[in-house]
Amino acid sequence: MKIDIIGAGPAGSYVGYLLAQDGHDVDIYEEHPSIGIPFQCTGILTSELDKFVKITEDFYVNTIEKARIQVNDAFVDIDMHRPNTIIERTKFDQHVAELAKKAGARVHLQHRFIENNGKELTIKDVKNDRMIKKKTDILIGADGPNSTVAKCNGMYGDRKFWIGIQARAEYPNQNVVEMLPKVGTFGWIVPEDDKIVRIGLVGDKHTKQDFDQLLKERGITKILGHQGGLIPKYDPSVVTEKGHVYLIGDAALQVKATTAGGIVQALIAGQALRDSIKYGKSYEKEWRKRLGRDLWLHKYMRDVLDKFKDADYEYIINLFNRPKIRRYLEAFDREYPSKFMLQLFFSEPRLLKFIKYLF
């Protein structure tokens, strides 16, 4: 089959790699001159990544074995049972695109999707300022949260976003990820090494002011670079399949609401889409079976956390400092809260008091 993918980020390149391996005729279109630029990503990934894309020196930056959750003076340190990997996002995107090309997919830079009329596509070759008309069997939108593919095919819906801001900065550190749930909607400090960090936050409003205040509080003055952009909020009612058109990754809102991460989720969805095409299954059902419950849990955890006051955070941090609870947090992967939430509540029933925030 002739398959056209819009967007050469990890979502588009990975599903293109899988479909090219299956022998399909795959074209991937990227509107920017270079893959992975610009990027809006913290680049901290769980060990789940290695199940899909082998970690190599091409994009590896650092290994993290400890995280700290802190609100005011209250904090809990979590030893990661499985260390996290810090990646260089631009190089990672380029690595996945190379996998797709080696499998037989064609990657076209500076080509922008304009529209489709059924199975006829209009693509603009930006570099040569010309329009291309072509036929396709399958169209995949991997073109980010503001997906043009979604808009053109009545799949956009009532989307909501956070604004994310991040900087690379000089900041001496102990190689501990800091999670800051009361900075903006939530913030982070992620070490690249013992001198350089990625510091940022997401928010609904006052994001720039909150970010500037975070830098000031930490005494950070040496900024090496900025990134920023829209981060989609997961919506369980999102439409991701309509006839021959599919959405994946940020275009499908497949992002964890607790951390705003979505790379692993995009790769899982890529496998679900490949299997759906290969075996004639419903993509909607396949990705929801693999991802839906956990994305739903991340969303409702975010709904609860957004209503927390400082006292609530301090209370829960004190609970997390109990050895039995901390062992649960250390043993399970944050990608899949469905695998540990029930055990956590059974282990510490006092956590149930926060369910009131759902109503």
C-alpha positions in Angstrom: 0.0 0.0 0.0 1.0 3.6 -0.6 1.3 5.3 2.9 2.0 9.0 3.4 3.1 10.2 6.9 3.0 13.9 7.8 5.7 14.7 10.4 9.2 13.2 10.9 9.3 13.3 14.6 9.6 10.0 16.6 5.9 9.2 16.1 6.0 9.6 12.3 9.4 8.1 11.7 8.9 5.1 14.0 5.6 4.1 12.4 7.2 4.7 9.0 10.0 2.4 10.0 7.6 -0.3 11.0 5.4 0.0 7.9 8.4 0.1 5.5 9.6 -3.1 7.2 6.3 -4.6 6.2 6.9 -3.8 2.6 4.7 -0.8 2.2 5.5 2.2 0.0 6.2 4.9 2.6 6.8 8.6 2.2 7.4 10.8 5.3 7.0 14.6 4.9 8.7 17.1 7.3 8.1 20.8 6.9 11.4 21.9 8.5 14.8 21.9 6.9 16.2 19.6 9.5 14.7 16.7 11.5 14.4 17.4 15.2 14.7 21.2 14.9 13.0 23.0 16.6 12.3 20.6 19.6 10.2 21.0 22.7 11.1 18.1 24.9 12.8 17.5 28.3 14.4 14.3 27.0 14.1 12.2 30.1 12.8 8.7 29.3 12.2 5.5 31.2 13.8 2.2 30.4 10.7 1.4 28.3 12.4 3.2 25.4 14.8 0.4 24.9 12.0 -1.9 24.0 11.3 0.1 20.9 14.5 2.0 20.0 17.9 0.7 21.3 19.7 3.4 23.2 23.0 4.3 21.4 25.8 6.8 21.9 24.3 8.7 19.0 21.7 10.4 21.2 22.6 9.3 24.8 23.4 12.1 27.2 23.1 10.9 30.8 21.7 8.2 33.2 19.6 9.2 36.2 19.1 6.9 39.2 17.4 9.3 41.7 14.5 11.7 41.6 13.3 14.2 44.2 9.8 15.5 44.5 9.8 18.8 46.4 7.2 21.3 47.5 8.5 24.1 49.7 10.7 22.4 52.4 9.0 19.0 52.0 10.6 16.5 49.7 11.0 12.8 49.1 13.9 11.1 47.3 13.1 8.1 45.1 15.8 5.7 44.0 14.8 4.5 40.5 14.7 0.7 40.3 15.3 1.1 36.6 17.5 4.1 35.8 16.1 6.8 33.4 18.0 7.9 30.3 18.5 11.5 29.2 18.6 11.9 25.5 19.6 14.6 23.0 16.3 15.0 21.4 17.4 16.3 18.0 19.8 13.5 17.5 17.2 11.0 18.7 14.7 12.2 16.1 17.3 11.9 13.4 18.3 8.4 14.6 14.7 7.2 14.3 14.3 8.8 10.9 17.5 7.0 9.8 15.9 3.7 10.9 12.9 4.5 8.7 15.1 5.3 5.7 17.2 2.1 6.1 13.9 0.2 6.2 13.0 1.7 2.8 10.9 4.8 3.7 11.6 8.1 1.9 12.0 11.2 4.0 11.2 14.6 2.3 12.4 17.7 4.1 10.9 21.1 3.6 7.6 19.6 2.4 4.5 20.9 4.0 1.1 19.1 4.0 -1.5 21.6 2.7 -4.7 19.5 2.5 -6.3 16.3 1.3 -9.4 15.8 -0.7 -10.2 12.2 0.1 -7.1 10.2 -1.0 -5.6 13.0 -3.1 -3.0 15.0 -1.2 -1.6 18.4 -1.7 2.0 18.8 -0.5 4.0 22.0 -0.9 7.7 21.6 -1.7 8.8 24.7 0.2 12.3 24.8 -1.0 11.3 24.9 -4.7 8.0 26.7 -4.1 5.8 24.2 -6.0 2.7 22.2 -5.2 2.6 18.4 -5.5 -0.6 16.5 -6.0 -0.5 12.8 -5.3 -2.7 9.8 -4.5 -2.4 7.8 -1.3 -4.0 4.7 0.3 -3.3 5.7 3.9 -2.7 9.1 5.4 -1.0 9.3 8.9 -1.0 12.6 10.8 2.1 12.7 13.0 2.2 16.5 12.7 2.1 17.6 16.3 -0.6 19.1 18.6 -1.9 21.6 16.1 -2.2 18.8 13.5 -3.2 20.1 10.0 -4.2 16.5 9.1 -6.6 16.5 12.0 -8.1 19.9 11.0 -8.5 18.9 7.3 -10.3 15.7 8.2 -12.7 16.9 10.9 -10.7 15.2 13.7 -9.3 18.2 15.5 -12.1 18.5 18.1 -11.9 20.9 21.1 -8.3 20.6 22.0 -6.6 22.2 25.0 -2.9 22.8 25.6 -0.3 23.7 28.1 2.5 26.1 27.2 5.9 24.6 27.9 9.1 26.6 28.5 12.6 25.1 29.1 16.2 26.3 29.1 19.6 24.6 29.1 21.5 26.3 31.9 24.6 26.2 34.0 23.6 24.8 37.4 25.8 22.6 39.6 23.9 19.6 40.7 24.1 16.1 42.2 22.7 14.2 39.2 19.2 14.1 40.7 16.0 14.9 38.7 13.9 17.4 40.6 10.2 17.3 40.1 8.5 20.6 41.2 4.7 20.0 41.3 3.9 23.5 42.5 5.9 25.5 40.0 3.5 26.5 37.2 1.3 23.5 36.6 4.5 21.5 37.3 8.2 22.0 36.8 11.4 20.1 36.5 15.2 20.2 36.7 16.9 17.5 34.6 20.7 17.1 34.7 22.7 16.6 31.6 25.9 16.4 33.7 27.1 17.8 37.1 27.2 21.4 35.6 24.4 21.6 33.0 20.7 21.1 33.5 17.4 21.4 31.6 15.1 23.5 33.7 11.5 24.2 32.7 7.8 24.1 33.5 4.4 23.8 31.9 1.4 26.0 32.7 -1.9 27.3 31.6 -1.2 31.0 32.3 1.6 33.2 33.6 4.0 30.6 32.3 6.8 33.0 31.4 6.5 34.8 34.8 6.6 31.5 36.7 9.6 30.4 34.7 11.5 33.6 35.3 10.7 33.3 39.0 12.0 29.7 39.0 15.3 30.8 37.5 15.6 33.6 40.0 14.9 31.3 43.0 17.6 28.9 41.8 20.1 31.7 41.1 20.4 30.7 37.4 21.8 33.4 35.2 23.8 31.5 32.6 21.3 30.3 29.9 22.7 28.2 27.1 19.5 28.0 25.0 15.7 28.1 25.2 12.9 25.8 23.9 9.2 26.1 24.2 5.9 25.2 22.6 2.4 23.8 23.0 1.8 20.5 24.8 -1.5 18.8 24.2 -3.7 17.7 27.1 -5.0 14.1 26.7 -8.7 13.9 25.9 -10.3 10.4 26.1 -12.8 11.4 23.4 -10.2 12.2 20.8 -10.9 10.9 17.3 -7.8 9.2 15.8 -9.2 7.1 12.9 -11.5 8.2 10.1 -11.6 6.2 7.0 -8.1 6.0 5.6 -6.8 8.8 7.9 -5.0 8.1 11.2 -3.5 10.3 13.9 -0.6 9.4 16.2 1.6 10.9 18.9 0.9 14.5 19.9 -1.5 14.8 16.9 -3.6 12.2 18.7 -3.1 13.8 22.1 -1.3 10.6 23.3 0.6 12.4 26.1 0.8 11.7 29.8 -1.0 14.5 31.7 1.2 14.0 34.8 4.5 14.7 33.1 3.6 15.9 29.6 5.8 13.2 28.2 4.7 11.3 25.1 7.6 9.6 23.3 7.0 6.1 24.6 3.3 6.5 24.1 3.9 7.5 20.5 6.0 4.4 19.9 3.4 2.2 21.5 0.8 3.8 19.3 3.1 3.3 16.3 3.1 -0.5 16.9 -0.7 -0.4 17.4 -1.1 1.3 14.0 1.2 -1.0 12.2 -0.6 -4.0 13.6 -4.0 -2.5 12.8 -3.0 -2.1 9.1 -1.3 -5.4 8.9 -4.1 -7.4 10.4 -7.1 -5.3 9.4 -8.0 -4.2 12.9 -9.4 -1.0 14.3 -6.6 1.4 15.2 -8.8 3.2 17.8 -9.4 -0.1 19.6 -5.8 -1.2 19.4 -4.1 1.9 20.8 -6.7 2.3 23.5 -6.3 -1.3 24.5 -2.5 -0.7 24.9 -2.5 2.9 26.1 -6.0 4.1 27.0 -6.3 3.0 30.6 -3.0 4.5 31.6 -3.5 7.8 29.7 -6.9 8.0 31.5 -5.3 7.4 34.8 -2.6 10.0 34.1 -5.4 12.5 33.2 -7.3 11.9 36.4 -4.1 12.0 38.5 -3.5 15.4 36.9 -7.1 16.5 37.7 -6.5 15.6 41.4 -3.0 17.2 41.6 -4.3 20.5 40.0 -6.6 20.8 43.1 -3.9 20.2 45.7 -2.9 22.9 48.1 0.6 23.1 49.6 -0.7 21.3 52.7 -1.9 18.4 50.6 1.5 18.0 48.9 3.3 18.1 52.2 0.9 15.5 53.6 1.4 13.1 50.6 5.2 13.7 50.6 5.3 12.6 54.2 3.4 9.5 53.3 5.8 8.8 50.4 8.7 9.0 52.8 7.4 5.9 54.5 9.7 3.0 53.5 6.9 0.7 52.4 5.3 3.4 50.1 8.6 4.5 48.7 9.4 0.9 47.7 6.2 0.9 45.6 7.2 4.1 43.9 10.7 2.8 43.2 9.7 -0.5 41.9 7.1 0.5 39.2 7.5 2.4 36.0 5.6 5.8 35.8 4.6 5.0 32.2 2.0 2.6 33.5 0.2 3.7 36.7 -2.4 0.9 36.2 0.3 -1.5 37.3 0.8 0.0 40.7 -2.1 2.3 41.7 -4.3 -0.3 43.3 -1.4 -1.8 45.3 -0.4 1.7 46.4 -3.9 2.5 47.7 -4.2 -0.9 49.4 -0.8 -0.3 51.0 -1.7 3.2 52.2 -5.5 3.7 52.5 -4.9 7.3 53.7 -4.2 8.2 50.0 -7.9 7.6 49.4 -8.7 11.0 51.0 -7.6 12.7 47.8 -10.2 11.0 45.7 -12.6 13.7 46.8 -10.8 16.0 44.4 -12.3 14.1 41.5 -15.8 15.3 42.3 
